[in-house]
Structure formats: C-alpha cells, structure tokens
Amino acid sequence: MAERSFAREVEDLKLGAGDIFRGEGILAITKALLQSGVSYVGGYQGSPISHLMDVLADAKPVLDDLGVHFESSASEAAAAAMLAASINYPLRGAVTWKSTAGTNVASDALTNLASSGVKGGALIILGEDYGEGSSIPQERSHAFAMKSQMWLLDPRPNLESIVKAVEDGFELSEASNTPVMLQVRIRACHVHGQFVAKDNRKPSYTLKEALENPVRDLNRIVLPPQSITVHDKEKLEKRWPAALDFIRERQLNEFFGPEDGPVGIVMQGGMYNSVIRALQLLGLADSYGNTAVPLYVLNVTYPLLDDEVVRFCQSKRAVLMVEEGHPDYLEQAVNTALRRKDVQTRVAGKDRLPMGGDYTAGVLMKGIQSFLEEFEPPMLGNRPPLPSADAVLSSPEVKALAEVVPARPAGFCTGCPERPIFAAMKLVEKELGQHHISADIGCHLFSILPPFNIGGSTMGYGLGPASASAFNVPAGKRPISVMGDGGFWHNGLNTSVGNAVYNKHDGVIMIVDNHYSAATGGQDILSSRAQNPLRSTNNSITKAVQGIGAKWVRQIDRTYDVSKMRDTLKEALTSDVEGPKVIVASSECMLNKQRREKPLFSKSVKDGKRMVRQRFGVDEDTCTGDHACIRLSGCPSLSLKHLDDPLRDDPVASIDNSCVGCGNCGEVSEAAVLCPSFYRADIIYNPTGWDRFVSRFRSAVIGFFQSRRAAKRVAFV
C-alpha cells in the first residue's frame, strides 16, 4: 500500500448537506464526484492529481457503502477505456490522470469514446501540469478536445467553482451525449478554501443493473465505414448544438465588472485569480474581485459561444485575450467569431503576453498594462507604485552570487537504491568506454544530471528500451536502456521488452525495481513486495520477462552491492547470448522505506526495546580529499568539510545527519578501489548491560592506544 495515510481526507468525504468542506482543490473534486452520484472512478496517478487517486484508494468503506467502483488503472489508456461503460448505460463515470502526458497515452481510447458518444455522464479530470514547475513537455489539453470534439471545462480556481464544474460536467455530458474534460491546473489542484457540502449520492443506475440488463446498440459501436459517417454527422448536427444550448442556458461562463466599457478582458477560467491579482496591483480591482475592467470568464473553453463572444466584444474598442500556453487557439477562435459578424473590435493577446510559460500575476500585470496604455490609458491614471523585483535581481550583489553559487540540479533522495546502479554504470564505462544509453520516465531520470551524466533520450513511460530499438545492428558496443518498474507495468512489458524479444534485439535492458510507482507518490504496483489486501501484488518482473521469451535474465535483489551490479552489467555487455540481456535490479525505495520504518523504530525506542541504527562516517585522518566517492555517488548526505589542521588545506569528505545508513558510499569506495576512510557506527538505543560493558571495554582499549600515540608525538617534538 502507499505509505502515506489519507485517513483524515477520507473522513472529509463523509460530510453531508450543510457541512463545511475545507481543504485542497483536488480533494474538493473527490468529494464532488461522490455528491454527483458517480458509479465508477478510475485513473492513473501523477502530479497534480495524485491525491484524488490516493484518497479514493483509502476510502473503500465509503465507496462500498455508496456502491461506487474504484480502480487504479494500469495506464491512462486503461482508465479511458473504462468510460465505455457509459456508452450504452446511464452510468456516471469519471477518470483522471496527469495531462498532457496521460492524455497522449489515452488518446486512442478517447477518440473512439468521442465517436461513439455516451449515454451516462463521462468526466475526464485532467491535472494540467503546465508551466515552470511542470515535469512534462509543455503542451495543452485543448488540442485533444478540439481534435476529438470533447467539451473542455476550465473552472475558476476556487472550491465552489471547481465543485460546480464537476456537477455541470456530468450534466453537460448527458445533455449532449459527449465526454467532457475538466481541466484543473496546478494552482487549482492545490488552492485551499471551503464550500458547503451536499449529501453523497448513490448512483441512480448501478453497475450491477447494467450487467444484469445488457444493452447493445449497433449505432454506438465504432464500426467503419458507415458508423463513422453516422457519428460524425451526429457530432455536428446534434451533440454540438445541444452542448451550446446547455452552456448558454445554464450560464456556465461568467461576466464580472461593469456591463459596458471601452475595453475588456476575455480569459480562461483558470486564469481568473491571477488576472484579478494583476488588476489589483494596477489599482483596477480590489481583493474581493470587484473590477473596473469588464471580464468575460470562459469556464468552458471549448466550445465557444460565438453569440456570447460577440455580445461582450461588440461595444468595446479592444479586448485582451488571456490564454495561457501556445498556440493561440482561443485568440484565433475569438477573432473568427467577431469577423464573421463583422465586429471590428481589436483582439490583443499573444502580442501583449508571452506565447508560452506561466501566466503569473507579474506577467499578466505587464501585459494588461501594455494593453491599457494603448487602448485606454486613462484607466491607469491612479495606479499605485507597481511591485518589481528588477532592482534586487539586477543588483551587483545578486549577480555576483550567480557567478559563485552553482545551480542545484534535481537528484536522487538520500539513500536511493537507484544511485548505486548508475555508479556501477560509470565504473563499467571507465573500463569498456561510453555506450549509448536510452533513459525513461521515472526517478532514474535524475541519472541524466550530474554526477552521473548518463542517458541520451526520453521518449515516454516504459519506452526506454523501445527508443533504443533502431540500434539493433552489429557493432563493437551494445546499447543500454533503462526502465523503471512503474514504466514496465504501464507500457514496457510488451512495447519495450516484448518488442526486443520479438526482434532479437542485441542490447541491454536495465529494469529498476524499487517496489513502488515511486515517482508518482509510492503507490503499489503489480510487483510491489507489500501484502496488499485490495490488490494483487508480489508478481515477479523476472518471471514476466521470461514468460514472453527473454533468455538472458539476471535478478539482483540488493542494488547497493555495487560490485555485483558492475560485474553483472559487464557480463551483459559482453555476453554471446542472442537477444536482449535483461537485468532486474531490485531494492526498496528508501523514501517509502523510511516512511514505514521510522514510526515503528521510534515506537520501539519509546517502548524501551533495544534498537540499533546504523550510521556511516568518514575518518578524517584517512581521507585523502580525492572526492571520487562524491563523484560516483552524489548522495545529498555526502558533502565536504574543512579541517582545523593548518597543514591540510583541501576539504575532506563528510557525512551529515541526513544519512539513512544505506551504505552506498562505502560500497562505491570499495568497488572503485578508492580509500578505506568510510566506517560504520552502530547507535544503540536502550542498551543492555552487555552493550554498556562492551562499550566501556572498547573505549578503554581505544583510549590506551590514543594515549600512546599522543606520547610518541610529544617525544618526537
């Protein structure tokens, strides 16, 4: 099971009508799903929507009581395919994943779902991981909505609007027989607030009823060629008009500020908070959202209501389109709507605001200021002094710091079992030379950065080995590819390993097995070693690989054994066996291990039990100051320390208090034949009488030899 408990969040899901729900945006969505009578929920975890999955995973009693089926899907494609249950039955279903990475994976299923149409409400909750803090390439979900004709909601970032968007999304889906995407940006997922809760609703139609009363509608099946024409005609002539009518009648988009004015701002709903903040800094709005500039907030960004656009813009000299990300889909659509009605209002947008990147309040403030200076300068007459960090950032002191303080790259956690794998690779590289290495999505991506500098490409989750497939040619060196256990079960078993077996790929595949989907929060997967009462775990990666025909397979159950890792990798690179050489390197994610063991350790100490904690250190007298141990490890707990000895100017290696006792630094030093300066110390809590006797005896012996050495030094002087 995931090591973090969501017991408190689960209690919030039980709140009833009139209760006040307080918390994060993503948790409000979870509550809104239960209030909406959802029948089933699936998805694949990933920032920024992991909490939705994790809370539901811990909420089985609540879901069972309501008759809601929840499933942690094997991939985003599997989650999207779940929505097929809503095609023929009046079942409300919701799925969720990180976008656009997950939407790419799910796009085939979404295409077919959008073609078939739905009878029950189908809601796709997209954690839009866009902006400076993103962990994926910068793309937008908007393109998928337009491509497949699925409606896209982008609610204002407050809990009431987000919950309403969930409820509206189901109703819009049912009214137009179309799947609906609910886009929640990082800021919306993590915004805090409150809303008045409603009672949770049991599904009006259950999965059991659907199974016992099967329905088959030939017109809903994607069966080319005739059904494709039927579906496309239905999209244009029925579903689209029905969606427009629903959006208009329910007033899903919102207007703020004065009804009339010479200029206005059109924006995506998710941009509302930042726009208000920017207007506040310009003296044109207050902290309650009262604005002097008319605002048209698109809580539905696809489809647009042309008549609403025209009504808002036609009396204005100019409008500013605030659309985060590229390309400028909405700006083009607004221009098209106005020109078709011969409305000559100027539309500004990407000419005033950046084409890409985060639209923070500071960025928007500059863009809005530029827009108003041209089209309505009197509005800026009484603005307060604008905040700016330019004076600080351009100061000589800060510039000097930038020259001496190195950038801090992302890296593995302290004690991470993946670090020794790449240390072994560097040792093999020293002996056999550099090899082409294909990387993959997951924690092991950190190996691309210093100190390892390994990996030349990243193509997708579980696609590391597949991205090396073109190099299946005779050569003096073999390609190496790396894939995590999460990626292996997500997509890698068939697409990467199966492909390599089928094509007799003469390369090396390193599968990093840390027992969890660690990069997304520590969720269990098929090969997790935990005994999970709700899931099937302890399924061997090695057996799965052998089951699809891999002949050369090695399992290493302790990655911290750097010498064994090095020798096994060297064997794989020099073996005469035909086909892929697969190494499954297993050790538990240290972060999850510490989450589990620390509370148990502390409790045992508190209960008076004898407990031993291992710590590692560096002997300052033995350390030569070469620092090769740091170059081959990169552990955050391994740093440098200056000595008081005036005869030793160079700093020596030092291990700080964040050390978790994994032993990797010592193993690396031994495997690389570096120096014997590393030592292990056992810290004993609640020692026994024997422990105390041994400690006194050791202290006496050590003290004896130390006094002799001191006496010799005095005699020498």
Steps between C-alpha positions, in 0.01 A plus 500: 500500500611861460683592819319828562164481679205704374272414793416865572416573137276192490302638796438821303333293228225408749383860553130554432264777393579830671841393630801714409767322299845653542807393312680481167346533157580144393332363816194715430476328161504162675212606724312650203515167315324324787241778524429459129397134517804363319488123434866431432834679517834400352826663413875504508685696768730791429545863597287698556209254541661225711299592812175422321621145430666451837201617705259280305736206546472544877125569492376149421241489784348830382495388137358157586219660697409714198547222246785679319761291321856638517797369307866600480543450128808342344540805276313807382384303196345239730329776697358664186372165378301466826271775375360253248260406783326835443444447126194276530394545862392804707807460721699800616872430476811705568864435418808707577865533409787742452468696178620524234727201558207278597271641233756400239489143630118499516436673167406186305231404750379860523465522122274197493306612807432842345391334179255264671361765731374426849167444669621544855712796604868441421744737672873505429687688774830628365773620734643761266870488588598814311750769582838553659454227762383239251662160464387439139534666157295817472184418307131571555196276536301745288625335180359162605161653576483660156637196319247255638218747578485464875392800704768662717427667835756729665338622825601801705752391768276497808334201663142607431569545129695174477224298669238664281707414192495131597121506535456704181740269317288191560182681398661651190627158400154345533323790329729480196592128509866604493796434732609808694853594602547689826836675493642587841831680497764458768377815676141374498599159636687649792287806575350490851152615596158377602155425366165386637480125455206293380404145587681228310275333244478136410501443123150521354590205279752243620766293333321190626182607323693558181659155514167332561325698225749513211443751221647485152449796268659443160494875431729563796774263386795641305461274199638657182406617251130571547505568875779757462280709272208462738707603801653798325159620384362458851791697646433798276122499481394381846772494762659835418173701500387321817824596675472864392141518624594350837797733550291802407190411705696399809727805467817297557715793387505807725514879466654733760540872528301775326271394217641764266844638449742598224719192558464157658685178581404150382672220689514131571326425830823370650663839447241693704688521832822617336318758285322643806830518684662681207210746481527554874870589463402745226238662725210368288357235734472428870575184696133395482503481120320826429651622174488821298574304181221282351598132512365206298606177674496185288432215741434307179789558262371258236257547338473878495163673482543738207195704599639555852837601356336748264274643771794564733731645235283696259473819710871506585794660325725206586513184710796311642492120466678341797587150383780314673711279278549464130377505230234770525192280445255729679638822359448365150150379587398837646632680192307263274175548695529880482593521133215272397262751660696793357593623849822701472606491867877465525613174662832514681660196655831338422627835371474629859562180695762227462426222253593235760581458866313574822261792504580614852355817649823683416495390137131591465553836667753601235282370216182673623693821560631494143150432368342788696779744415405466134123462513383675821783690677267702729427180697862491614497857638476419872692175519725441803876443465537164329695229683817394324793279590717642221698722737596202714566255217717747311704604804877427492473287813245261346691482172815416693319218678391354167864466403614313812190302607456200271157393374356220707379222269222265604633174636425173671381495861744416776556125495320448168563142378525625142818697570727190520362375166636804322819499703554147363430627149767767540749237616422283196527807278849560636599146397303443176449855379185707448183332372179639354250507787124554457324638806137475608242680713548460875739581782787351299478807272717672760792290370504730196628780725828524697678312640404210268427677170342187351223479239438650159121503451162468671206390286224401741401288797629147439649589161867514598593164342276565198682827438823302456347258247653672195846411632448126448791474259840327517748725678785498746273627778145424612232754586382521860148601597350574840139454610330510840259244642213749467579554133545125451143424609356816342622437147843340503428126523361473148611818327861488619599154624260309274614705202866429586435126536302481176769683302791324676638834614864467599491763772495528878177588684533617861168480689518701822267332748449712812174322601269797435389750243738720695511808277122554531474466877588145602188317381504121479544330164484137386854421618481679837625282786228617740203279588217716371153376602331686213745437216701214352868567579823296514484420129854447378645722229761233430234234438302738281807572287584131473135425420518699177820332386799684647786251543777702666347635822679589826329597828697708751314538830735751657601787277730637772745221410684719250759235417231249402313765301820590316592138423146410383483800269842418360387141439189625316710723276736218406269194492469288182133415571264611221217739580456764768699480822264595784615602849233544769663707775287499815514695824220680683453873449678653800245780538215253539713275718577785738133602510415151613791421730559831681168501690549133594857567612397799710219304662734214588750742658218664695386157620848432638610240244864467401534652152803553280538769235789482258683816401799551276784742535834601350830473686652846459854371551462236227308704240733624227266773374476342154116517510455217248242357743285812446544490123376139494217547749349847510316420824366820665634380836856476363665840492827679578651615827793731570744389771666711768835343409711783348700242303190376312342767284276273292161401648426137576182301442240517773167329565229711665206409722263431209680170436263202506770235524455345155875444470522604135793737552709226657397248233596743224837564661569128523382420147701786354804410715509850642592537867419328831388819675132402532388337821172381647380588847216324681291731719328293771179621666401349836830309527526185710758445774715305255485790252622738770783263602617460138487876449712566813751232398534640146539854634776384735692320224463791257598748771812295579625509142408867458703594809800303369482681165475836677805417712703410192407828335615694808827307507556568130449874548 
